[in-house]
């Protein structure tokens, strides 16, 4: 640990240098470990899919489930699905935002796959049904009309079911533990 001694006769520049050294001791930026990346992906339910087709980039939030290999999603026909069908290479982003100075962010790249096989589709739907959702979910997280009561037959759930095989993942964080005596306000 560095010990900093501030004398009464330090000039303005020295005081600023000391302040910046102290600030660096309490603010950390860095890369998330693979375990931290997996934790973020497993514990969140809203992420953003970035897709590209026909000279257009589209980024859209989705509700999802993650099993350690795939991101699973359910949607209806629209721009996102049309673009992912044309270009299967996508980017996926998810974050945990405590406040502007304390956050984690994961970006992953992968390949889109529409699930039309009944068995694979039902497995994906089951993962989406089994995820832990916030107490007050949105309409897009409710997969069927009688939610939260599971339907006897998953085939009554309409729409497009898909998964994204994640092939590369990276993560960053900021953790600001600045004590109040160093804060500006």
NUKOL-35535 format. One record per residue: residue in three letters; x, y, z of N, C-alpha, C in turn. Coordinates in steps of 0.05 Angstrom, whole numbers, always signed. Example, Ala and Ser with C-alpha at 12.3 -4.5 7.8 and 13.67 -1.06 7.14 Angstrom:
2
+-----+--------+--------+--------+--------+--------+--------+--------+--------+--------+
| res |     nu |     nv |     nw |    cau |    cav |    caw |     cu |     cv |     cw |
+-----+--------+--------+--------+--------+--------+--------+--------+--------+--------+
| ALA |   +264 |   -114 |   +156 |   +246 |    -90 |   +156 |   +264 |    -66 |   +156 |
| SER |   +257 |    -45 |   +142 |   +273 |    -21 |   +143 |   +258 |     +1 |   +157 |
+-----+--------+--------+--------+--------+--------+--------+--------+--------+--------+
This chain:
185
+-----+--------+--------+--------+--------+--------+--------+--------+--------+--------+
| res |     nu |     nv |     nw |    cau |    cav |    caw |     cu |     cv |     cw |
+-----+--------+--------+--------+--------+--------+--------+--------+--------+--------+
| UNK |    +17 |    -23 |     +0 |     +0 |     +0 |     +0 |    +18 |    +25 |     +0 |
| UNK |    +11 |    +44 |    -16 |    +25 |    +69 |    -17 |    +17 |    +88 |     +6 |
| UNK |    +36 |   +100 |    +18 |    +30 |   +120 |    +39 |    +36 |   +147 |    +27 |
| UNK |    +17 |   +165 |    +29 |    +20 |   +192 |    +18 |    +20 |   +212 |    +41 |
| UNK |    +40 |   +228 |    +41 |    +42 |   +249 |    +62 |    +37 |   +276 |    +48 |
| UNK |    +18 |   +290 |    +58 |    +12 |   +317 |    +46 |    +22 |   +338 |    +66 |
| UNK |    +41 |   +354 |    +57 |    +51 |   +375 |    +75 |    +35 |   +400 |    +71 |
| UNK |    +36 |   +417 |    +90 |    +21 |   +442 |    +89 |    +32 |   +461 |    +68 |
| UNK |    +57 |   +457 |    +60 |    +69 |   +475 |    +40 |    +68 |   +463 |    +11 |
| UNK |    +51 |   +442 |     +6 |    +50 |   +432 |    -21 |    +37 |   +452 |    -39 |
| UNK |    +47 |   +453 |    -64 |    +35 |   +472 |    -83 |    +10 |   +460 |    -96 |
| UNK |     -4 |   +476 |   -111 |    -30 |   +468 |   -123 |    -26 |   +443 |   -141 |
| UNK |     -6 |   +442 |   -157 |     -1 |   +420 |   -175 |     +4 |   +394 |   -159 |
| UNK |    +19 |   +396 |   -138 |    +24 |   +372 |   -121 |     -1 |   +362 |   -108 |
| UNK |    -18 |   +380 |    -99 |    -44 |   +372 |    -87 |    -61 |   +358 |   -108 |
| UNK |    -62 |   +367 |   -132 |    -77 |   +354 |   -153 |    -66 |   +327 |   -159 |
| UNK |    -39 |   +324 |   -160 |    -27 |   +298 |   -165 |    -34 |   +278 |   -142 |
| UNK |    -33 |   +287 |   -118 |    -40 |   +270 |    -95 |    -69 |   +262 |    -97 |
| UNK |    -87 |   +281 |   -104 |   -115 |   +274 |   -107 |   -119 |   +253 |   -128 |
| UNK |   -106 |   +255 |   -151 |   -109 |   +236 |   -173 |    -98 |   +208 |   -165 |
| UNK |    -76 |   +208 |   -150 |    -65 |   +182 |   -140 |    -86 |   +169 |   -121 |
| UNK |    -97 |   +185 |   -103 |   -117 |   +174 |    -85 |   -142 |   +164 |   -100 |
| UNK |   -150 |   +179 |   -121 |   -173 |   +171 |   -136 |   -169 |   +144 |   -150 |
| UNK |   -144 |   +140 |   -161 |   -138 |   +115 |   -175 |   -139 |    +91 |   -156 |
| UNK |   -134 |    +96 |   -130 |   -135 |    +74 |   -111 |   -164 |    +63 |   -107 |
| UNK |   -184 |    +80 |   -113 |   -211 |    +72 |   -108 |   -228 |    +67 |   -133 |
| UNK |   -218 |    +74 |   -156 |   -234 |    +69 |   -181 |   -219 |    +47 |   -197 |
| UNK |   -234 |    +27 |   -204 |   -223 |     +5 |   -219 |   -238 |     +1 |   -245 |
| UNK |   -223 |     -2 |   -267 |   -234 |    -10 |   -293 |   -220 |    -36 |   -299 |
| UNK |   -234 |    -53 |   -314 |   -219 |    -77 |   -322 |   -236 |    -96 |   -338 |
| UNK |   -224 |   -119 |   -343 |   -237 |   -141 |   -357 |   -250 |   -159 |   -338 |
| UNK |   -274 |   -169 |   -345 |   -287 |   -189 |   -329 |   -273 |   -216 |   -334 |
| UNK |   -272 |   -233 |   -313 |   -262 |   -260 |   -317 |   -283 |   -277 |   -332 |
| UNK |   -276 |   -300 |   -341 |   -295 |   -317 |   -355 |   -318 |   -324 |   -337 |
| UNK |   -312 |   -329 |   -311 |   -334 |   -336 |   -292 |   -353 |   -312 |   -289 |
| UNK |   -342 |   -288 |   -287 |   -359 |   -264 |   -284 |   -376 |   -260 |   -309 |
| UNK |   -364 |   -265 |   -332 |   -379 |   -263 |   -358 |   -403 |   -282 |   -357 |
| UNK |   -398 |   -307 |   -349 |   -419 |   -327 |   -348 |   -440 |   -319 |   -328 |
| UNK |   -432 |   -308 |   -305 |   -451 |   -300 |   -284 |   -470 |   -278 |   -295 |
| UNK |   -458 |   -258 |   -309 |   -475 |   -237 |   -320 |   -495 |   -249 |   -340 |
| UNK |   -485 |   -266 |   -358 |   -503 |   -277 |   -378 |   -525 |   -294 |   -366 |
| UNK |   -519 |   -310 |   -345 |   -538 |   -327 |   -332 |   -559 |   -312 |   -316 |
| UNK |   -551 |   -289 |   -304 |   -569 |   -276 |   -284 |   -586 |   -254 |   -296 |
| UNK |   -582 |   -246 |   -320 |   -598 |   -225 |   -332 |   -619 |   -237 |   -350 |
| UNK |   -640 |   -222 |   -356 |   -661 |   -232 |   -374 |   -666 |   -213 |   -397 |
| UNK |   -653 |   -190 |   -398 |   -656 |   -171 |   -420 |   -628 |   -166 |   -431 |
| UNK |   -625 |   -169 |   -457 |   -601 |   -164 |   -472 |   -607 |   -149 |   -498 |
| UNK |   -587 |   -144 |   -513 |   -591 |   -131 |   -539 |   -578 |   -147 |   -561 |
| UNK |   -593 |   -152 |   -582 |   -582 |   -166 |   -606 |   -576 |   -145 |   -627 |
| UNK |   -552 |   -147 |   -638 |   -544 |   -131 |   -660 |   -542 |   -148 |   -685 |
| UNK |   -556 |   -140 |   -706 |   -555 |   -155 |   -731 |   -550 |   -136 |   -754 |
| UNK |   -542 |   -148 |   -777 |   -534 |   -132 |   -800 |   -543 |   -146 |   -825 |
| UNK |   -557 |   -132 |   -842 |   -565 |   -143 |   -868 |   -572 |   -120 |   -887 |
| UNK |   -565 |   -124 |   -912 |   -572 |   -105 |   -933 |   -564 |    -76 |   -926 |
| UNK |   -539 |    -73 |   -918 |   -528 |    -47 |   -911 |   -542 |    -32 |   -888 |
| UNK |   -555 |    -48 |   -870 |   -568 |    -36 |   -848 |   -560 |    -51 |   -822 |
| UNK |   -555 |    -35 |   -801 |   -549 |    -47 |   -775 |   -573 |    -42 |   -757 |
| UNK |   -581 |    -62 |   -742 |   -604 |    -60 |   -724 |   -597 |    -72 |   -697 |
| UNK |   -602 |    -56 |   -676 |   -597 |    -65 |   -649 |   -624 |    -64 |   -634 |
| UNK |   -631 |    -86 |   -621 |   -658 |    -87 |   -609 |   -656 |   -103 |   -583 |
| UNK |   -670 |    -93 |   -562 |   -671 |   -109 |   -537 |   -688 |   -134 |   -540 |
| UNK |   -680 |   -155 |   -526 |   -695 |   -180 |   -525 |   -695 |   -190 |   -496 |
| UNK |   -716 |   -206 |   -490 |   -715 |   -221 |   -466 |   -704 |   -248 |   -474 |
| UNK |   -688 |   -261 |   -456 |   -674 |   -285 |   -464 |   -670 |   -304 |   -440 |
| UNK |   -661 |   -328 |   -447 |   -651 |   -348 |   -428 |   -624 |   -357 |   -438 |
| UNK |   -607 |   -365 |   -420 |   -579 |   -373 |   -427 |   -573 |   -399 |   -413 |
| UNK |   -561 |   -418 |   -428 |   -555 |   -444 |   -416 |   -525 |   -450 |   -414 |
| UNK |   -508 |   -430 |   -419 |   -479 |   -434 |   -418 |   -468 |   -437 |   -446 |
| UNK |   -484 |   -441 |   -466 |   -475 |   -444 |   -493 |   -492 |   -426 |   -512 |
| UNK |   -518 |   -426 |   -508 |   -537 |   -412 |   -526 |   -553 |   -391 |   -511 |
| UNK |   -559 |   -370 |   -526 |   -579 |   -350 |   -518 |   -605 |   -360 |   -532 |
| UNK |   -627 |   -362 |   -517 |   -652 |   -370 |   -528 |   -672 |   -347 |   -528 |
| UNK |   -687 |   -344 |   -550 |   -706 |   -323 |   -552 |   -732 |   -331 |   -566 |
| UNK |   -752 |   -315 |   -562 |   -778 |   -320 |   -574 |   -788 |   -292 |   -584 |
| UNK |   -798 |   -292 |   -608 |   -808 |   -266 |   -619 |   -829 |   -272 |   -640 |
| UNK |   -837 |   -251 |   -653 |   -855 |   -254 |   -676 |   -841 |   -244 |   -701 |
| UNK |   -853 |   -250 |   -724 |   -841 |   -241 |   -749 |   -837 |   -211 |   -749 |
| UNK |   -814 |   -203 |   -760 |   -808 |   -174 |   -761 |   -780 |   -170 |   -770 |
| UNK |   -771 |   -145 |   -768 |   -745 |   -137 |   -778 |   -722 |   -154 |   -767 |
| UNK |   -721 |   -158 |   -740 |   -700 |   -172 |   -727 |   -697 |   -200 |   -739 |
| UNK |   -719 |   -215 |   -741 |   -718 |   -242 |   -751 |   -710 |   -242 |   -781 |
| UNK |   -722 |   -224 |   -796 |   -715 |   -223 |   -825 |   -685 |   -218 |   -829 |
| UNK |   -674 |   -200 |   -813 |   -645 |   -193 |   -816 |   -628 |   -217 |   -807 |
| UNK |   -635 |   -230 |   -785 |   -619 |   -253 |   -775 |   -621 |   -277 |   -794 |
| UNK |   -643 |   -280 |   -808 |   -645 |   -301 |   -828 |   -627 |   -296 |   -852 |
| UNK |   -623 |   -270 |   -859 |   -606 |   -263 |   -881 |   -576 |   -264 |   -874 |
| UNK |   -570 |   -256 |   -849 |   -542 |   -256 |   -840 |   -542 |   -268 |   -812 |
| UNK |   -533 |   -293 |   -809 |   -534 |   -307 |   -784 |   -514 |   -298 |   -763 |
| UNK |   -495 |   -281 |   -771 |   -474 |   -271 |   -753 |   -486 |   -248 |   -737 |
| UNK |   -486 |   -250 |   -711 |   -498 |   -229 |   -695 |   -479 |   -221 |   -672 |
| UNK |   -485 |   -200 |   -659 |   -472 |   -191 |   -634 |   -493 |   -190 |   -613 |
| UNK |   -485 |   -197 |   -588 |   -504 |   -196 |   -566 |   -491 |   -181 |   -543 |
| UNK |   -506 |   -163 |   -530 |   -496 |   -147 |   -508 |   -515 |   -148 |   -485 |
| UNK |   -504 |   -150 |   -461 |   -520 |   -150 |   -437 |   -504 |   -135 |   -415 |
| UNK |   -518 |   -121 |   -398 |   -503 |   -106 |   -377 |   -518 |   -107 |   -351 |
| UNK |   -503 |   -101 |   -330 |   -513 |    -97 |   -303 |   -504 |    -69 |   -296 |
| UNK |   -524 |    -52 |   -291 |   -518 |    -24 |   -285 |   -528 |    -17 |   -258 |
| UNK |   -509 |    -16 |   -239 |   -517 |     -7 |   -212 |   -520 |    +23 |   -211 |
| UNK |   -501 |    +37 |   -223 |   -502 |    +66 |   -228 |   -481 |    +72 |   -248 |
| UNK |   -477 |    +97 |   -255 |   -459 |   +105 |   -277 |   -430 |    +98 |   -271 |
| UNK |   -423 |    +93 |   -246 |   -395 |    +88 |   -239 |   -391 |    +59 |   -230 |
| UNK |   -412 |    +43 |   -230 |   -410 |    +15 |   -222 |   -427 |     -2 |   -240 |
| UNK |   -413 |    -16 |   -259 |   -428 |    -31 |   -279 |   -410 |    -54 |   -289 |
| UNK |   -424 |    -73 |   -302 |   -411 |    -95 |   -317 |   -424 |    -97 |   -344 |
| UNK |   -409 |   -103 |   -364 |   -420 |   -105 |   -391 |   -407 |   -129 |   -405 |
| UNK |   -424 |   -145 |   -418 |   -414 |   -168 |   -434 |   -422 |   -165 |   -463 |
| UNK |   -403 |   -169 |   -481 |   -409 |   -169 |   -509 |   -400 |   -197 |   -519 |
| UNK |   -418 |   -209 |   -535 |   -412 |   -235 |   -546 |   -420 |   -235 |   -576 |
| UNK |   -407 |   -253 |   -590 |   -412 |   -256 |   -619 |   -422 |   -285 |   -622 |
| UNK |   -439 |   -289 |   -642 |   -450 |   -315 |   -646 |   -465 |   -319 |   -672 |
| UNK |   -478 |   -342 |   -674 |   -492 |   -349 |   -698 |   -521 |   -356 |   -692 |
| UNK |   -539 |   -342 |   -706 |   -568 |   -346 |   -703 |   -577 |   -372 |   -716 |
| UNK |   -596 |   -385 |   -702 |   -608 |   -410 |   -713 |   -638 |   -409 |   -705 |
| UNK |   -655 |   -410 |   -726 |   -684 |   -412 |   -721 |   -691 |   -441 |   -714 |
| UNK |   -707 |   -445 |   -693 |   -713 |   -472 |   -684 |   -741 |   -479 |   -694 |
| UNK |   -742 |   -496 |   -715 |   -767 |   -505 |   -727 |   -773 |   -534 |   -720 |
| UNK |   -753 |   -549 |   -713 |   -757 |   -577 |   -704 |   -772 |   -576 |   -678 |
| UNK |   -794 |   -591 |   -676 |   -812 |   -590 |   -653 |   -797 |   -596 |   -627 |
| UNK |   -780 |   -616 |   -626 |   -766 |   -623 |   -601 |   -747 |   -601 |   -593 |
| UNK |   -731 |   -590 |   -611 |   -712 |   -568 |   -605 |   -727 |   -543 |   -597 |
| UNK |   -749 |   -537 |   -611 |   -765 |   -514 |   -605 |   -776 |   -516 |   -576 |
| UNK |   -787 |   -539 |   -569 |   -799 |   -543 |   -543 |   -777 |   -542 |   -521 |
| UNK |   -753 |   -552 |   -526 |   -731 |   -550 |   -507 |   -725 |   -520 |   -501 |
| UNK |   -724 |   -505 |   -523 |   -718 |   -476 |   -520 |   -740 |   -462 |   -505 |
| UNK |   -765 |   -468 |   -512 |   -787 |   -455 |   -498 |   -787 |   -462 |   -468 |
| UNK |   -780 |   -487 |   -462 |   -778 |   -495 |   -434 |   -757 |   -479 |   -419 |
| UNK |   -734 |   -474 |   -432 |   -713 |   -457 |   -420 |   -724 |   -429 |   -414 |
| UNK |   -739 |   -418 |   -433 |   -750 |   -391 |   -430 |   -772 |   -391 |   -408 |
| UNK |   -787 |   -412 |   -406 |   -808 |   -414 |   -385 |   -795 |   -417 |   -357 |
| UNK |   -773 |   -432 |   -355 |   -760 |   -438 |   -330 |   -742 |   -415 |   -319 |
| UNK |   -736 |   -395 |   -335 |   -718 |   -374 |   -325 |   -732 |   -358 |   -302 |
| UNK |   -716 |   -347 |   -286 |   -726 |   -330 |   -264 |   -731 |   -302 |   -275 |
| UNK |   -755 |   -293 |   -273 |   -763 |   -267 |   -283 |   -768 |   -247 |   -260 |
| UNK |   -766 |   -221 |   -266 |   -772 |   -201 |   -246 |   -801 |   -205 |   -237 |
| UNK |   -807 |   -194 |   -214 |   -834 |   -196 |   -202 |   -856 |   -186 |   -221 |
| UNK |   -849 |   -164 |   -235 |   -869 |   -152 |   -254 |   -856 |   -154 |   -282 |
| UNK |   -863 |   -175 |   -297 |   -851 |   -179 |   -323 |   -865 |   -161 |   -344 |
| UNK |   -852 |   -159 |   -367 |   -864 |   -145 |   -389 |   -881 |   -164 |   -406 |
| UNK |   -896 |   -152 |   -424 |   -912 |   -169 |   -442 |   -895 |   -188 |   -459 |
| UNK |   -871 |   -179 |   -466 |   -854 |   -195 |   -483 |   -842 |   -219 |   -469 |
| UNK |   -841 |   -219 |   -442 |   -831 |   -242 |   -428 |   -853 |   -263 |   -423 |
| UNK |   -878 |   -255 |   -426 |   -900 |   -274 |   -424 |   -904 |   -288 |   -450 |
| UNK |   -897 |   -313 |   -451 |   -897 |   -328 |   -476 |   -924 |   -338 |   -485 |
| UNK |   -943 |   -339 |   -467 |   -970 |   -350 |   -473 |   -991 |   -336 |   -456 |
| UNK |  -1016 |   -337 |   -465 |  -1037 |   -321 |   -452 |  -1042 |   -328 |   -422 |
| UNK |  -1039 |   -352 |   -414 |  -1044 |   -360 |   -386 |  -1020 |   -357 |   -368 |
| UNK |   -999 |   -344 |   -377 |   -975 |   -340 |   -361 |   -983 |   -329 |   -334 |
| UNK |   -973 |   -338 |   -312 |   -949 |   -355 |   -308 |   -955 |   -385 |   -307 |
| UNK |   -980 |   -392 |   -312 |   -987 |   -421 |   -312 |   -979 |   -434 |   -338 |
| UNK |   -962 |   -454 |   -336 |   -950 |   -467 |   -359 |   -972 |   -482 |   -375 |
| UNK |   -971 |   -478 |   -402 |   -991 |   -493 |   -418 |   -984 |   -523 |   -419 |
| UNK |  -1005 |   -539 |   -422 |  -1001 |   -568 |   -424 |   -986 |   -576 |   -449 |
| UNK |   -990 |   -560 |   -471 |   -978 |   -566 |   -496 |   -962 |   -541 |   -505 |
| UNK |   -936 |   -542 |   -507 |   -919 |   -519 |   -515 |   -924 |   -511 |   -544 |
| UNK |   -937 |   -528 |   -560 |   -943 |   -520 |   -587 |   -964 |   -498 |   -590 |
| UNK |   -978 |   -492 |   -568 |   -997 |   -470 |   -569 |   -983 |   -443 |   -569 |
| UNK |   -957 |   -443 |   -562 |   -942 |   -418 |   -562 |   -934 |   -411 |   -591 |
| UNK |   -946 |   -389 |   -600 |   -941 |   -380 |   -628 |   -915 |   -364 |   -629 |
| UNK |   -906 |   -359 |   -653 |   -883 |   -342 |   -657 |   -858 |   -358 |   -665 |
| UNK |   -836 |   -343 |   -667 |   -811 |   -354 |   -676 |   -793 |   -359 |   -651 |
| UNK |   -783 |   -383 |   -650 |   -764 |   -390 |   -628 |   -737 |   -394 |   -641 |
| UNK |   -716 |   -383 |   -628 |   -690 |   -384 |   -639 |   -669 |   -386 |   -617 |
| UNK |   -645 |   -393 |   -626 |   -622 |   -393 |   -607 |   -598 |   -381 |   -621 |
| UNK |   -580 |   -371 |   -605 |   -555 |   -360 |   -615 |   -532 |   -374 |   -602 |
| UNK |   -516 |   -388 |   -618 |   -492 |   -401 |   -607 |   -471 |   -380 |   -603 |
| UNK |   -463 |   -376 |   -578 |   -443 |   -356 |   -572 |   -415 |   -368 |   -577 |
| UNK |   -400 |   -355 |   -595 |   -373 |   -365 |   -602 |   -350 |   -349 |   -590 |
| UNK |   -355 |   -324 |   -582 |   -335 |   -308 |   -570 |   -348 |   -289 |   -550 |
| UNK |   -336 |   -286 |   -526 |   -347 |   -269 |   -505 |   -326 |   -252 |   -493 |
| UNK |   -333 |   -228 |   -487 |   -314 |   -210 |   -473 |   -331 |   -193 |   -453 |
| UNK |   -317 |   -183 |   -433 |   -332 |   -167 |   -413 |   -314 |   -146 |   -400 |
| UNK |   -326 |   -124 |   -393 |   -312 |   -102 |   -379 |   -328 |    -93 |   -355 |
| UNK |   -315 |    -78 |   -337 |   -329 |    -68 |   -314 |   -316 |    -42 |   -305 |
| UNK |   -332 |    -27 |   -289 |   -322 |     -5 |   -274 |   -333 |     -9 |   -245 |
| UNK |   -315 |     -6 |   -226 |   -322 |     -9 |   -198 |   -311 |    +15 |   -183 |
| UNK |   -328 |    +34 |   -176 |   -319 |    +59 |   -164 |   -326 |    +58 |   -134 |
| UNK |   -306 |    +55 |   -118 |   -309 |    +54 |    -89 |   -298 |    +79 |    -76 |
| UNK |   -301 |   +102 |    -89 |   -289 |   +127 |    -79 |   -303 |   +134 |    -53 |
| UNK |   -287 |   +138 |    -32 |   -299 |   +146 |     -6 |   -309 |   +174 |     -8 |
| UNK |   -328 |   +181 |     +9 |   -341 |   +207 |     +8 |   -322 |   +230 |    +11 |
| UNK |   -300 |   +227 |    +26 |   -282 |   +249 |    +29 |   -268 |   +257 |     +3 |
| UNK |   -269 |   +239 |    -18 |   -257 |   +246 |    -44 |   -278 |   +254 |    -65 |
| UNK |   -303 |   +252 |    -58 |   -323 |   +258 |    -78 |   -325 |   +289 |    -82 |
| UNK |   -336 |   +295 |   -105 |   -338 |   +324 |   -113 |   -361 |   +338 |   -100 |
| UNK |   -381 |   +323 |    -92 |   -405 |   +337 |    -83 |   -412 |   +330 |    -56 |
+-----+--------+--------+--------+--------+--------+--------+--------+--------+--------+
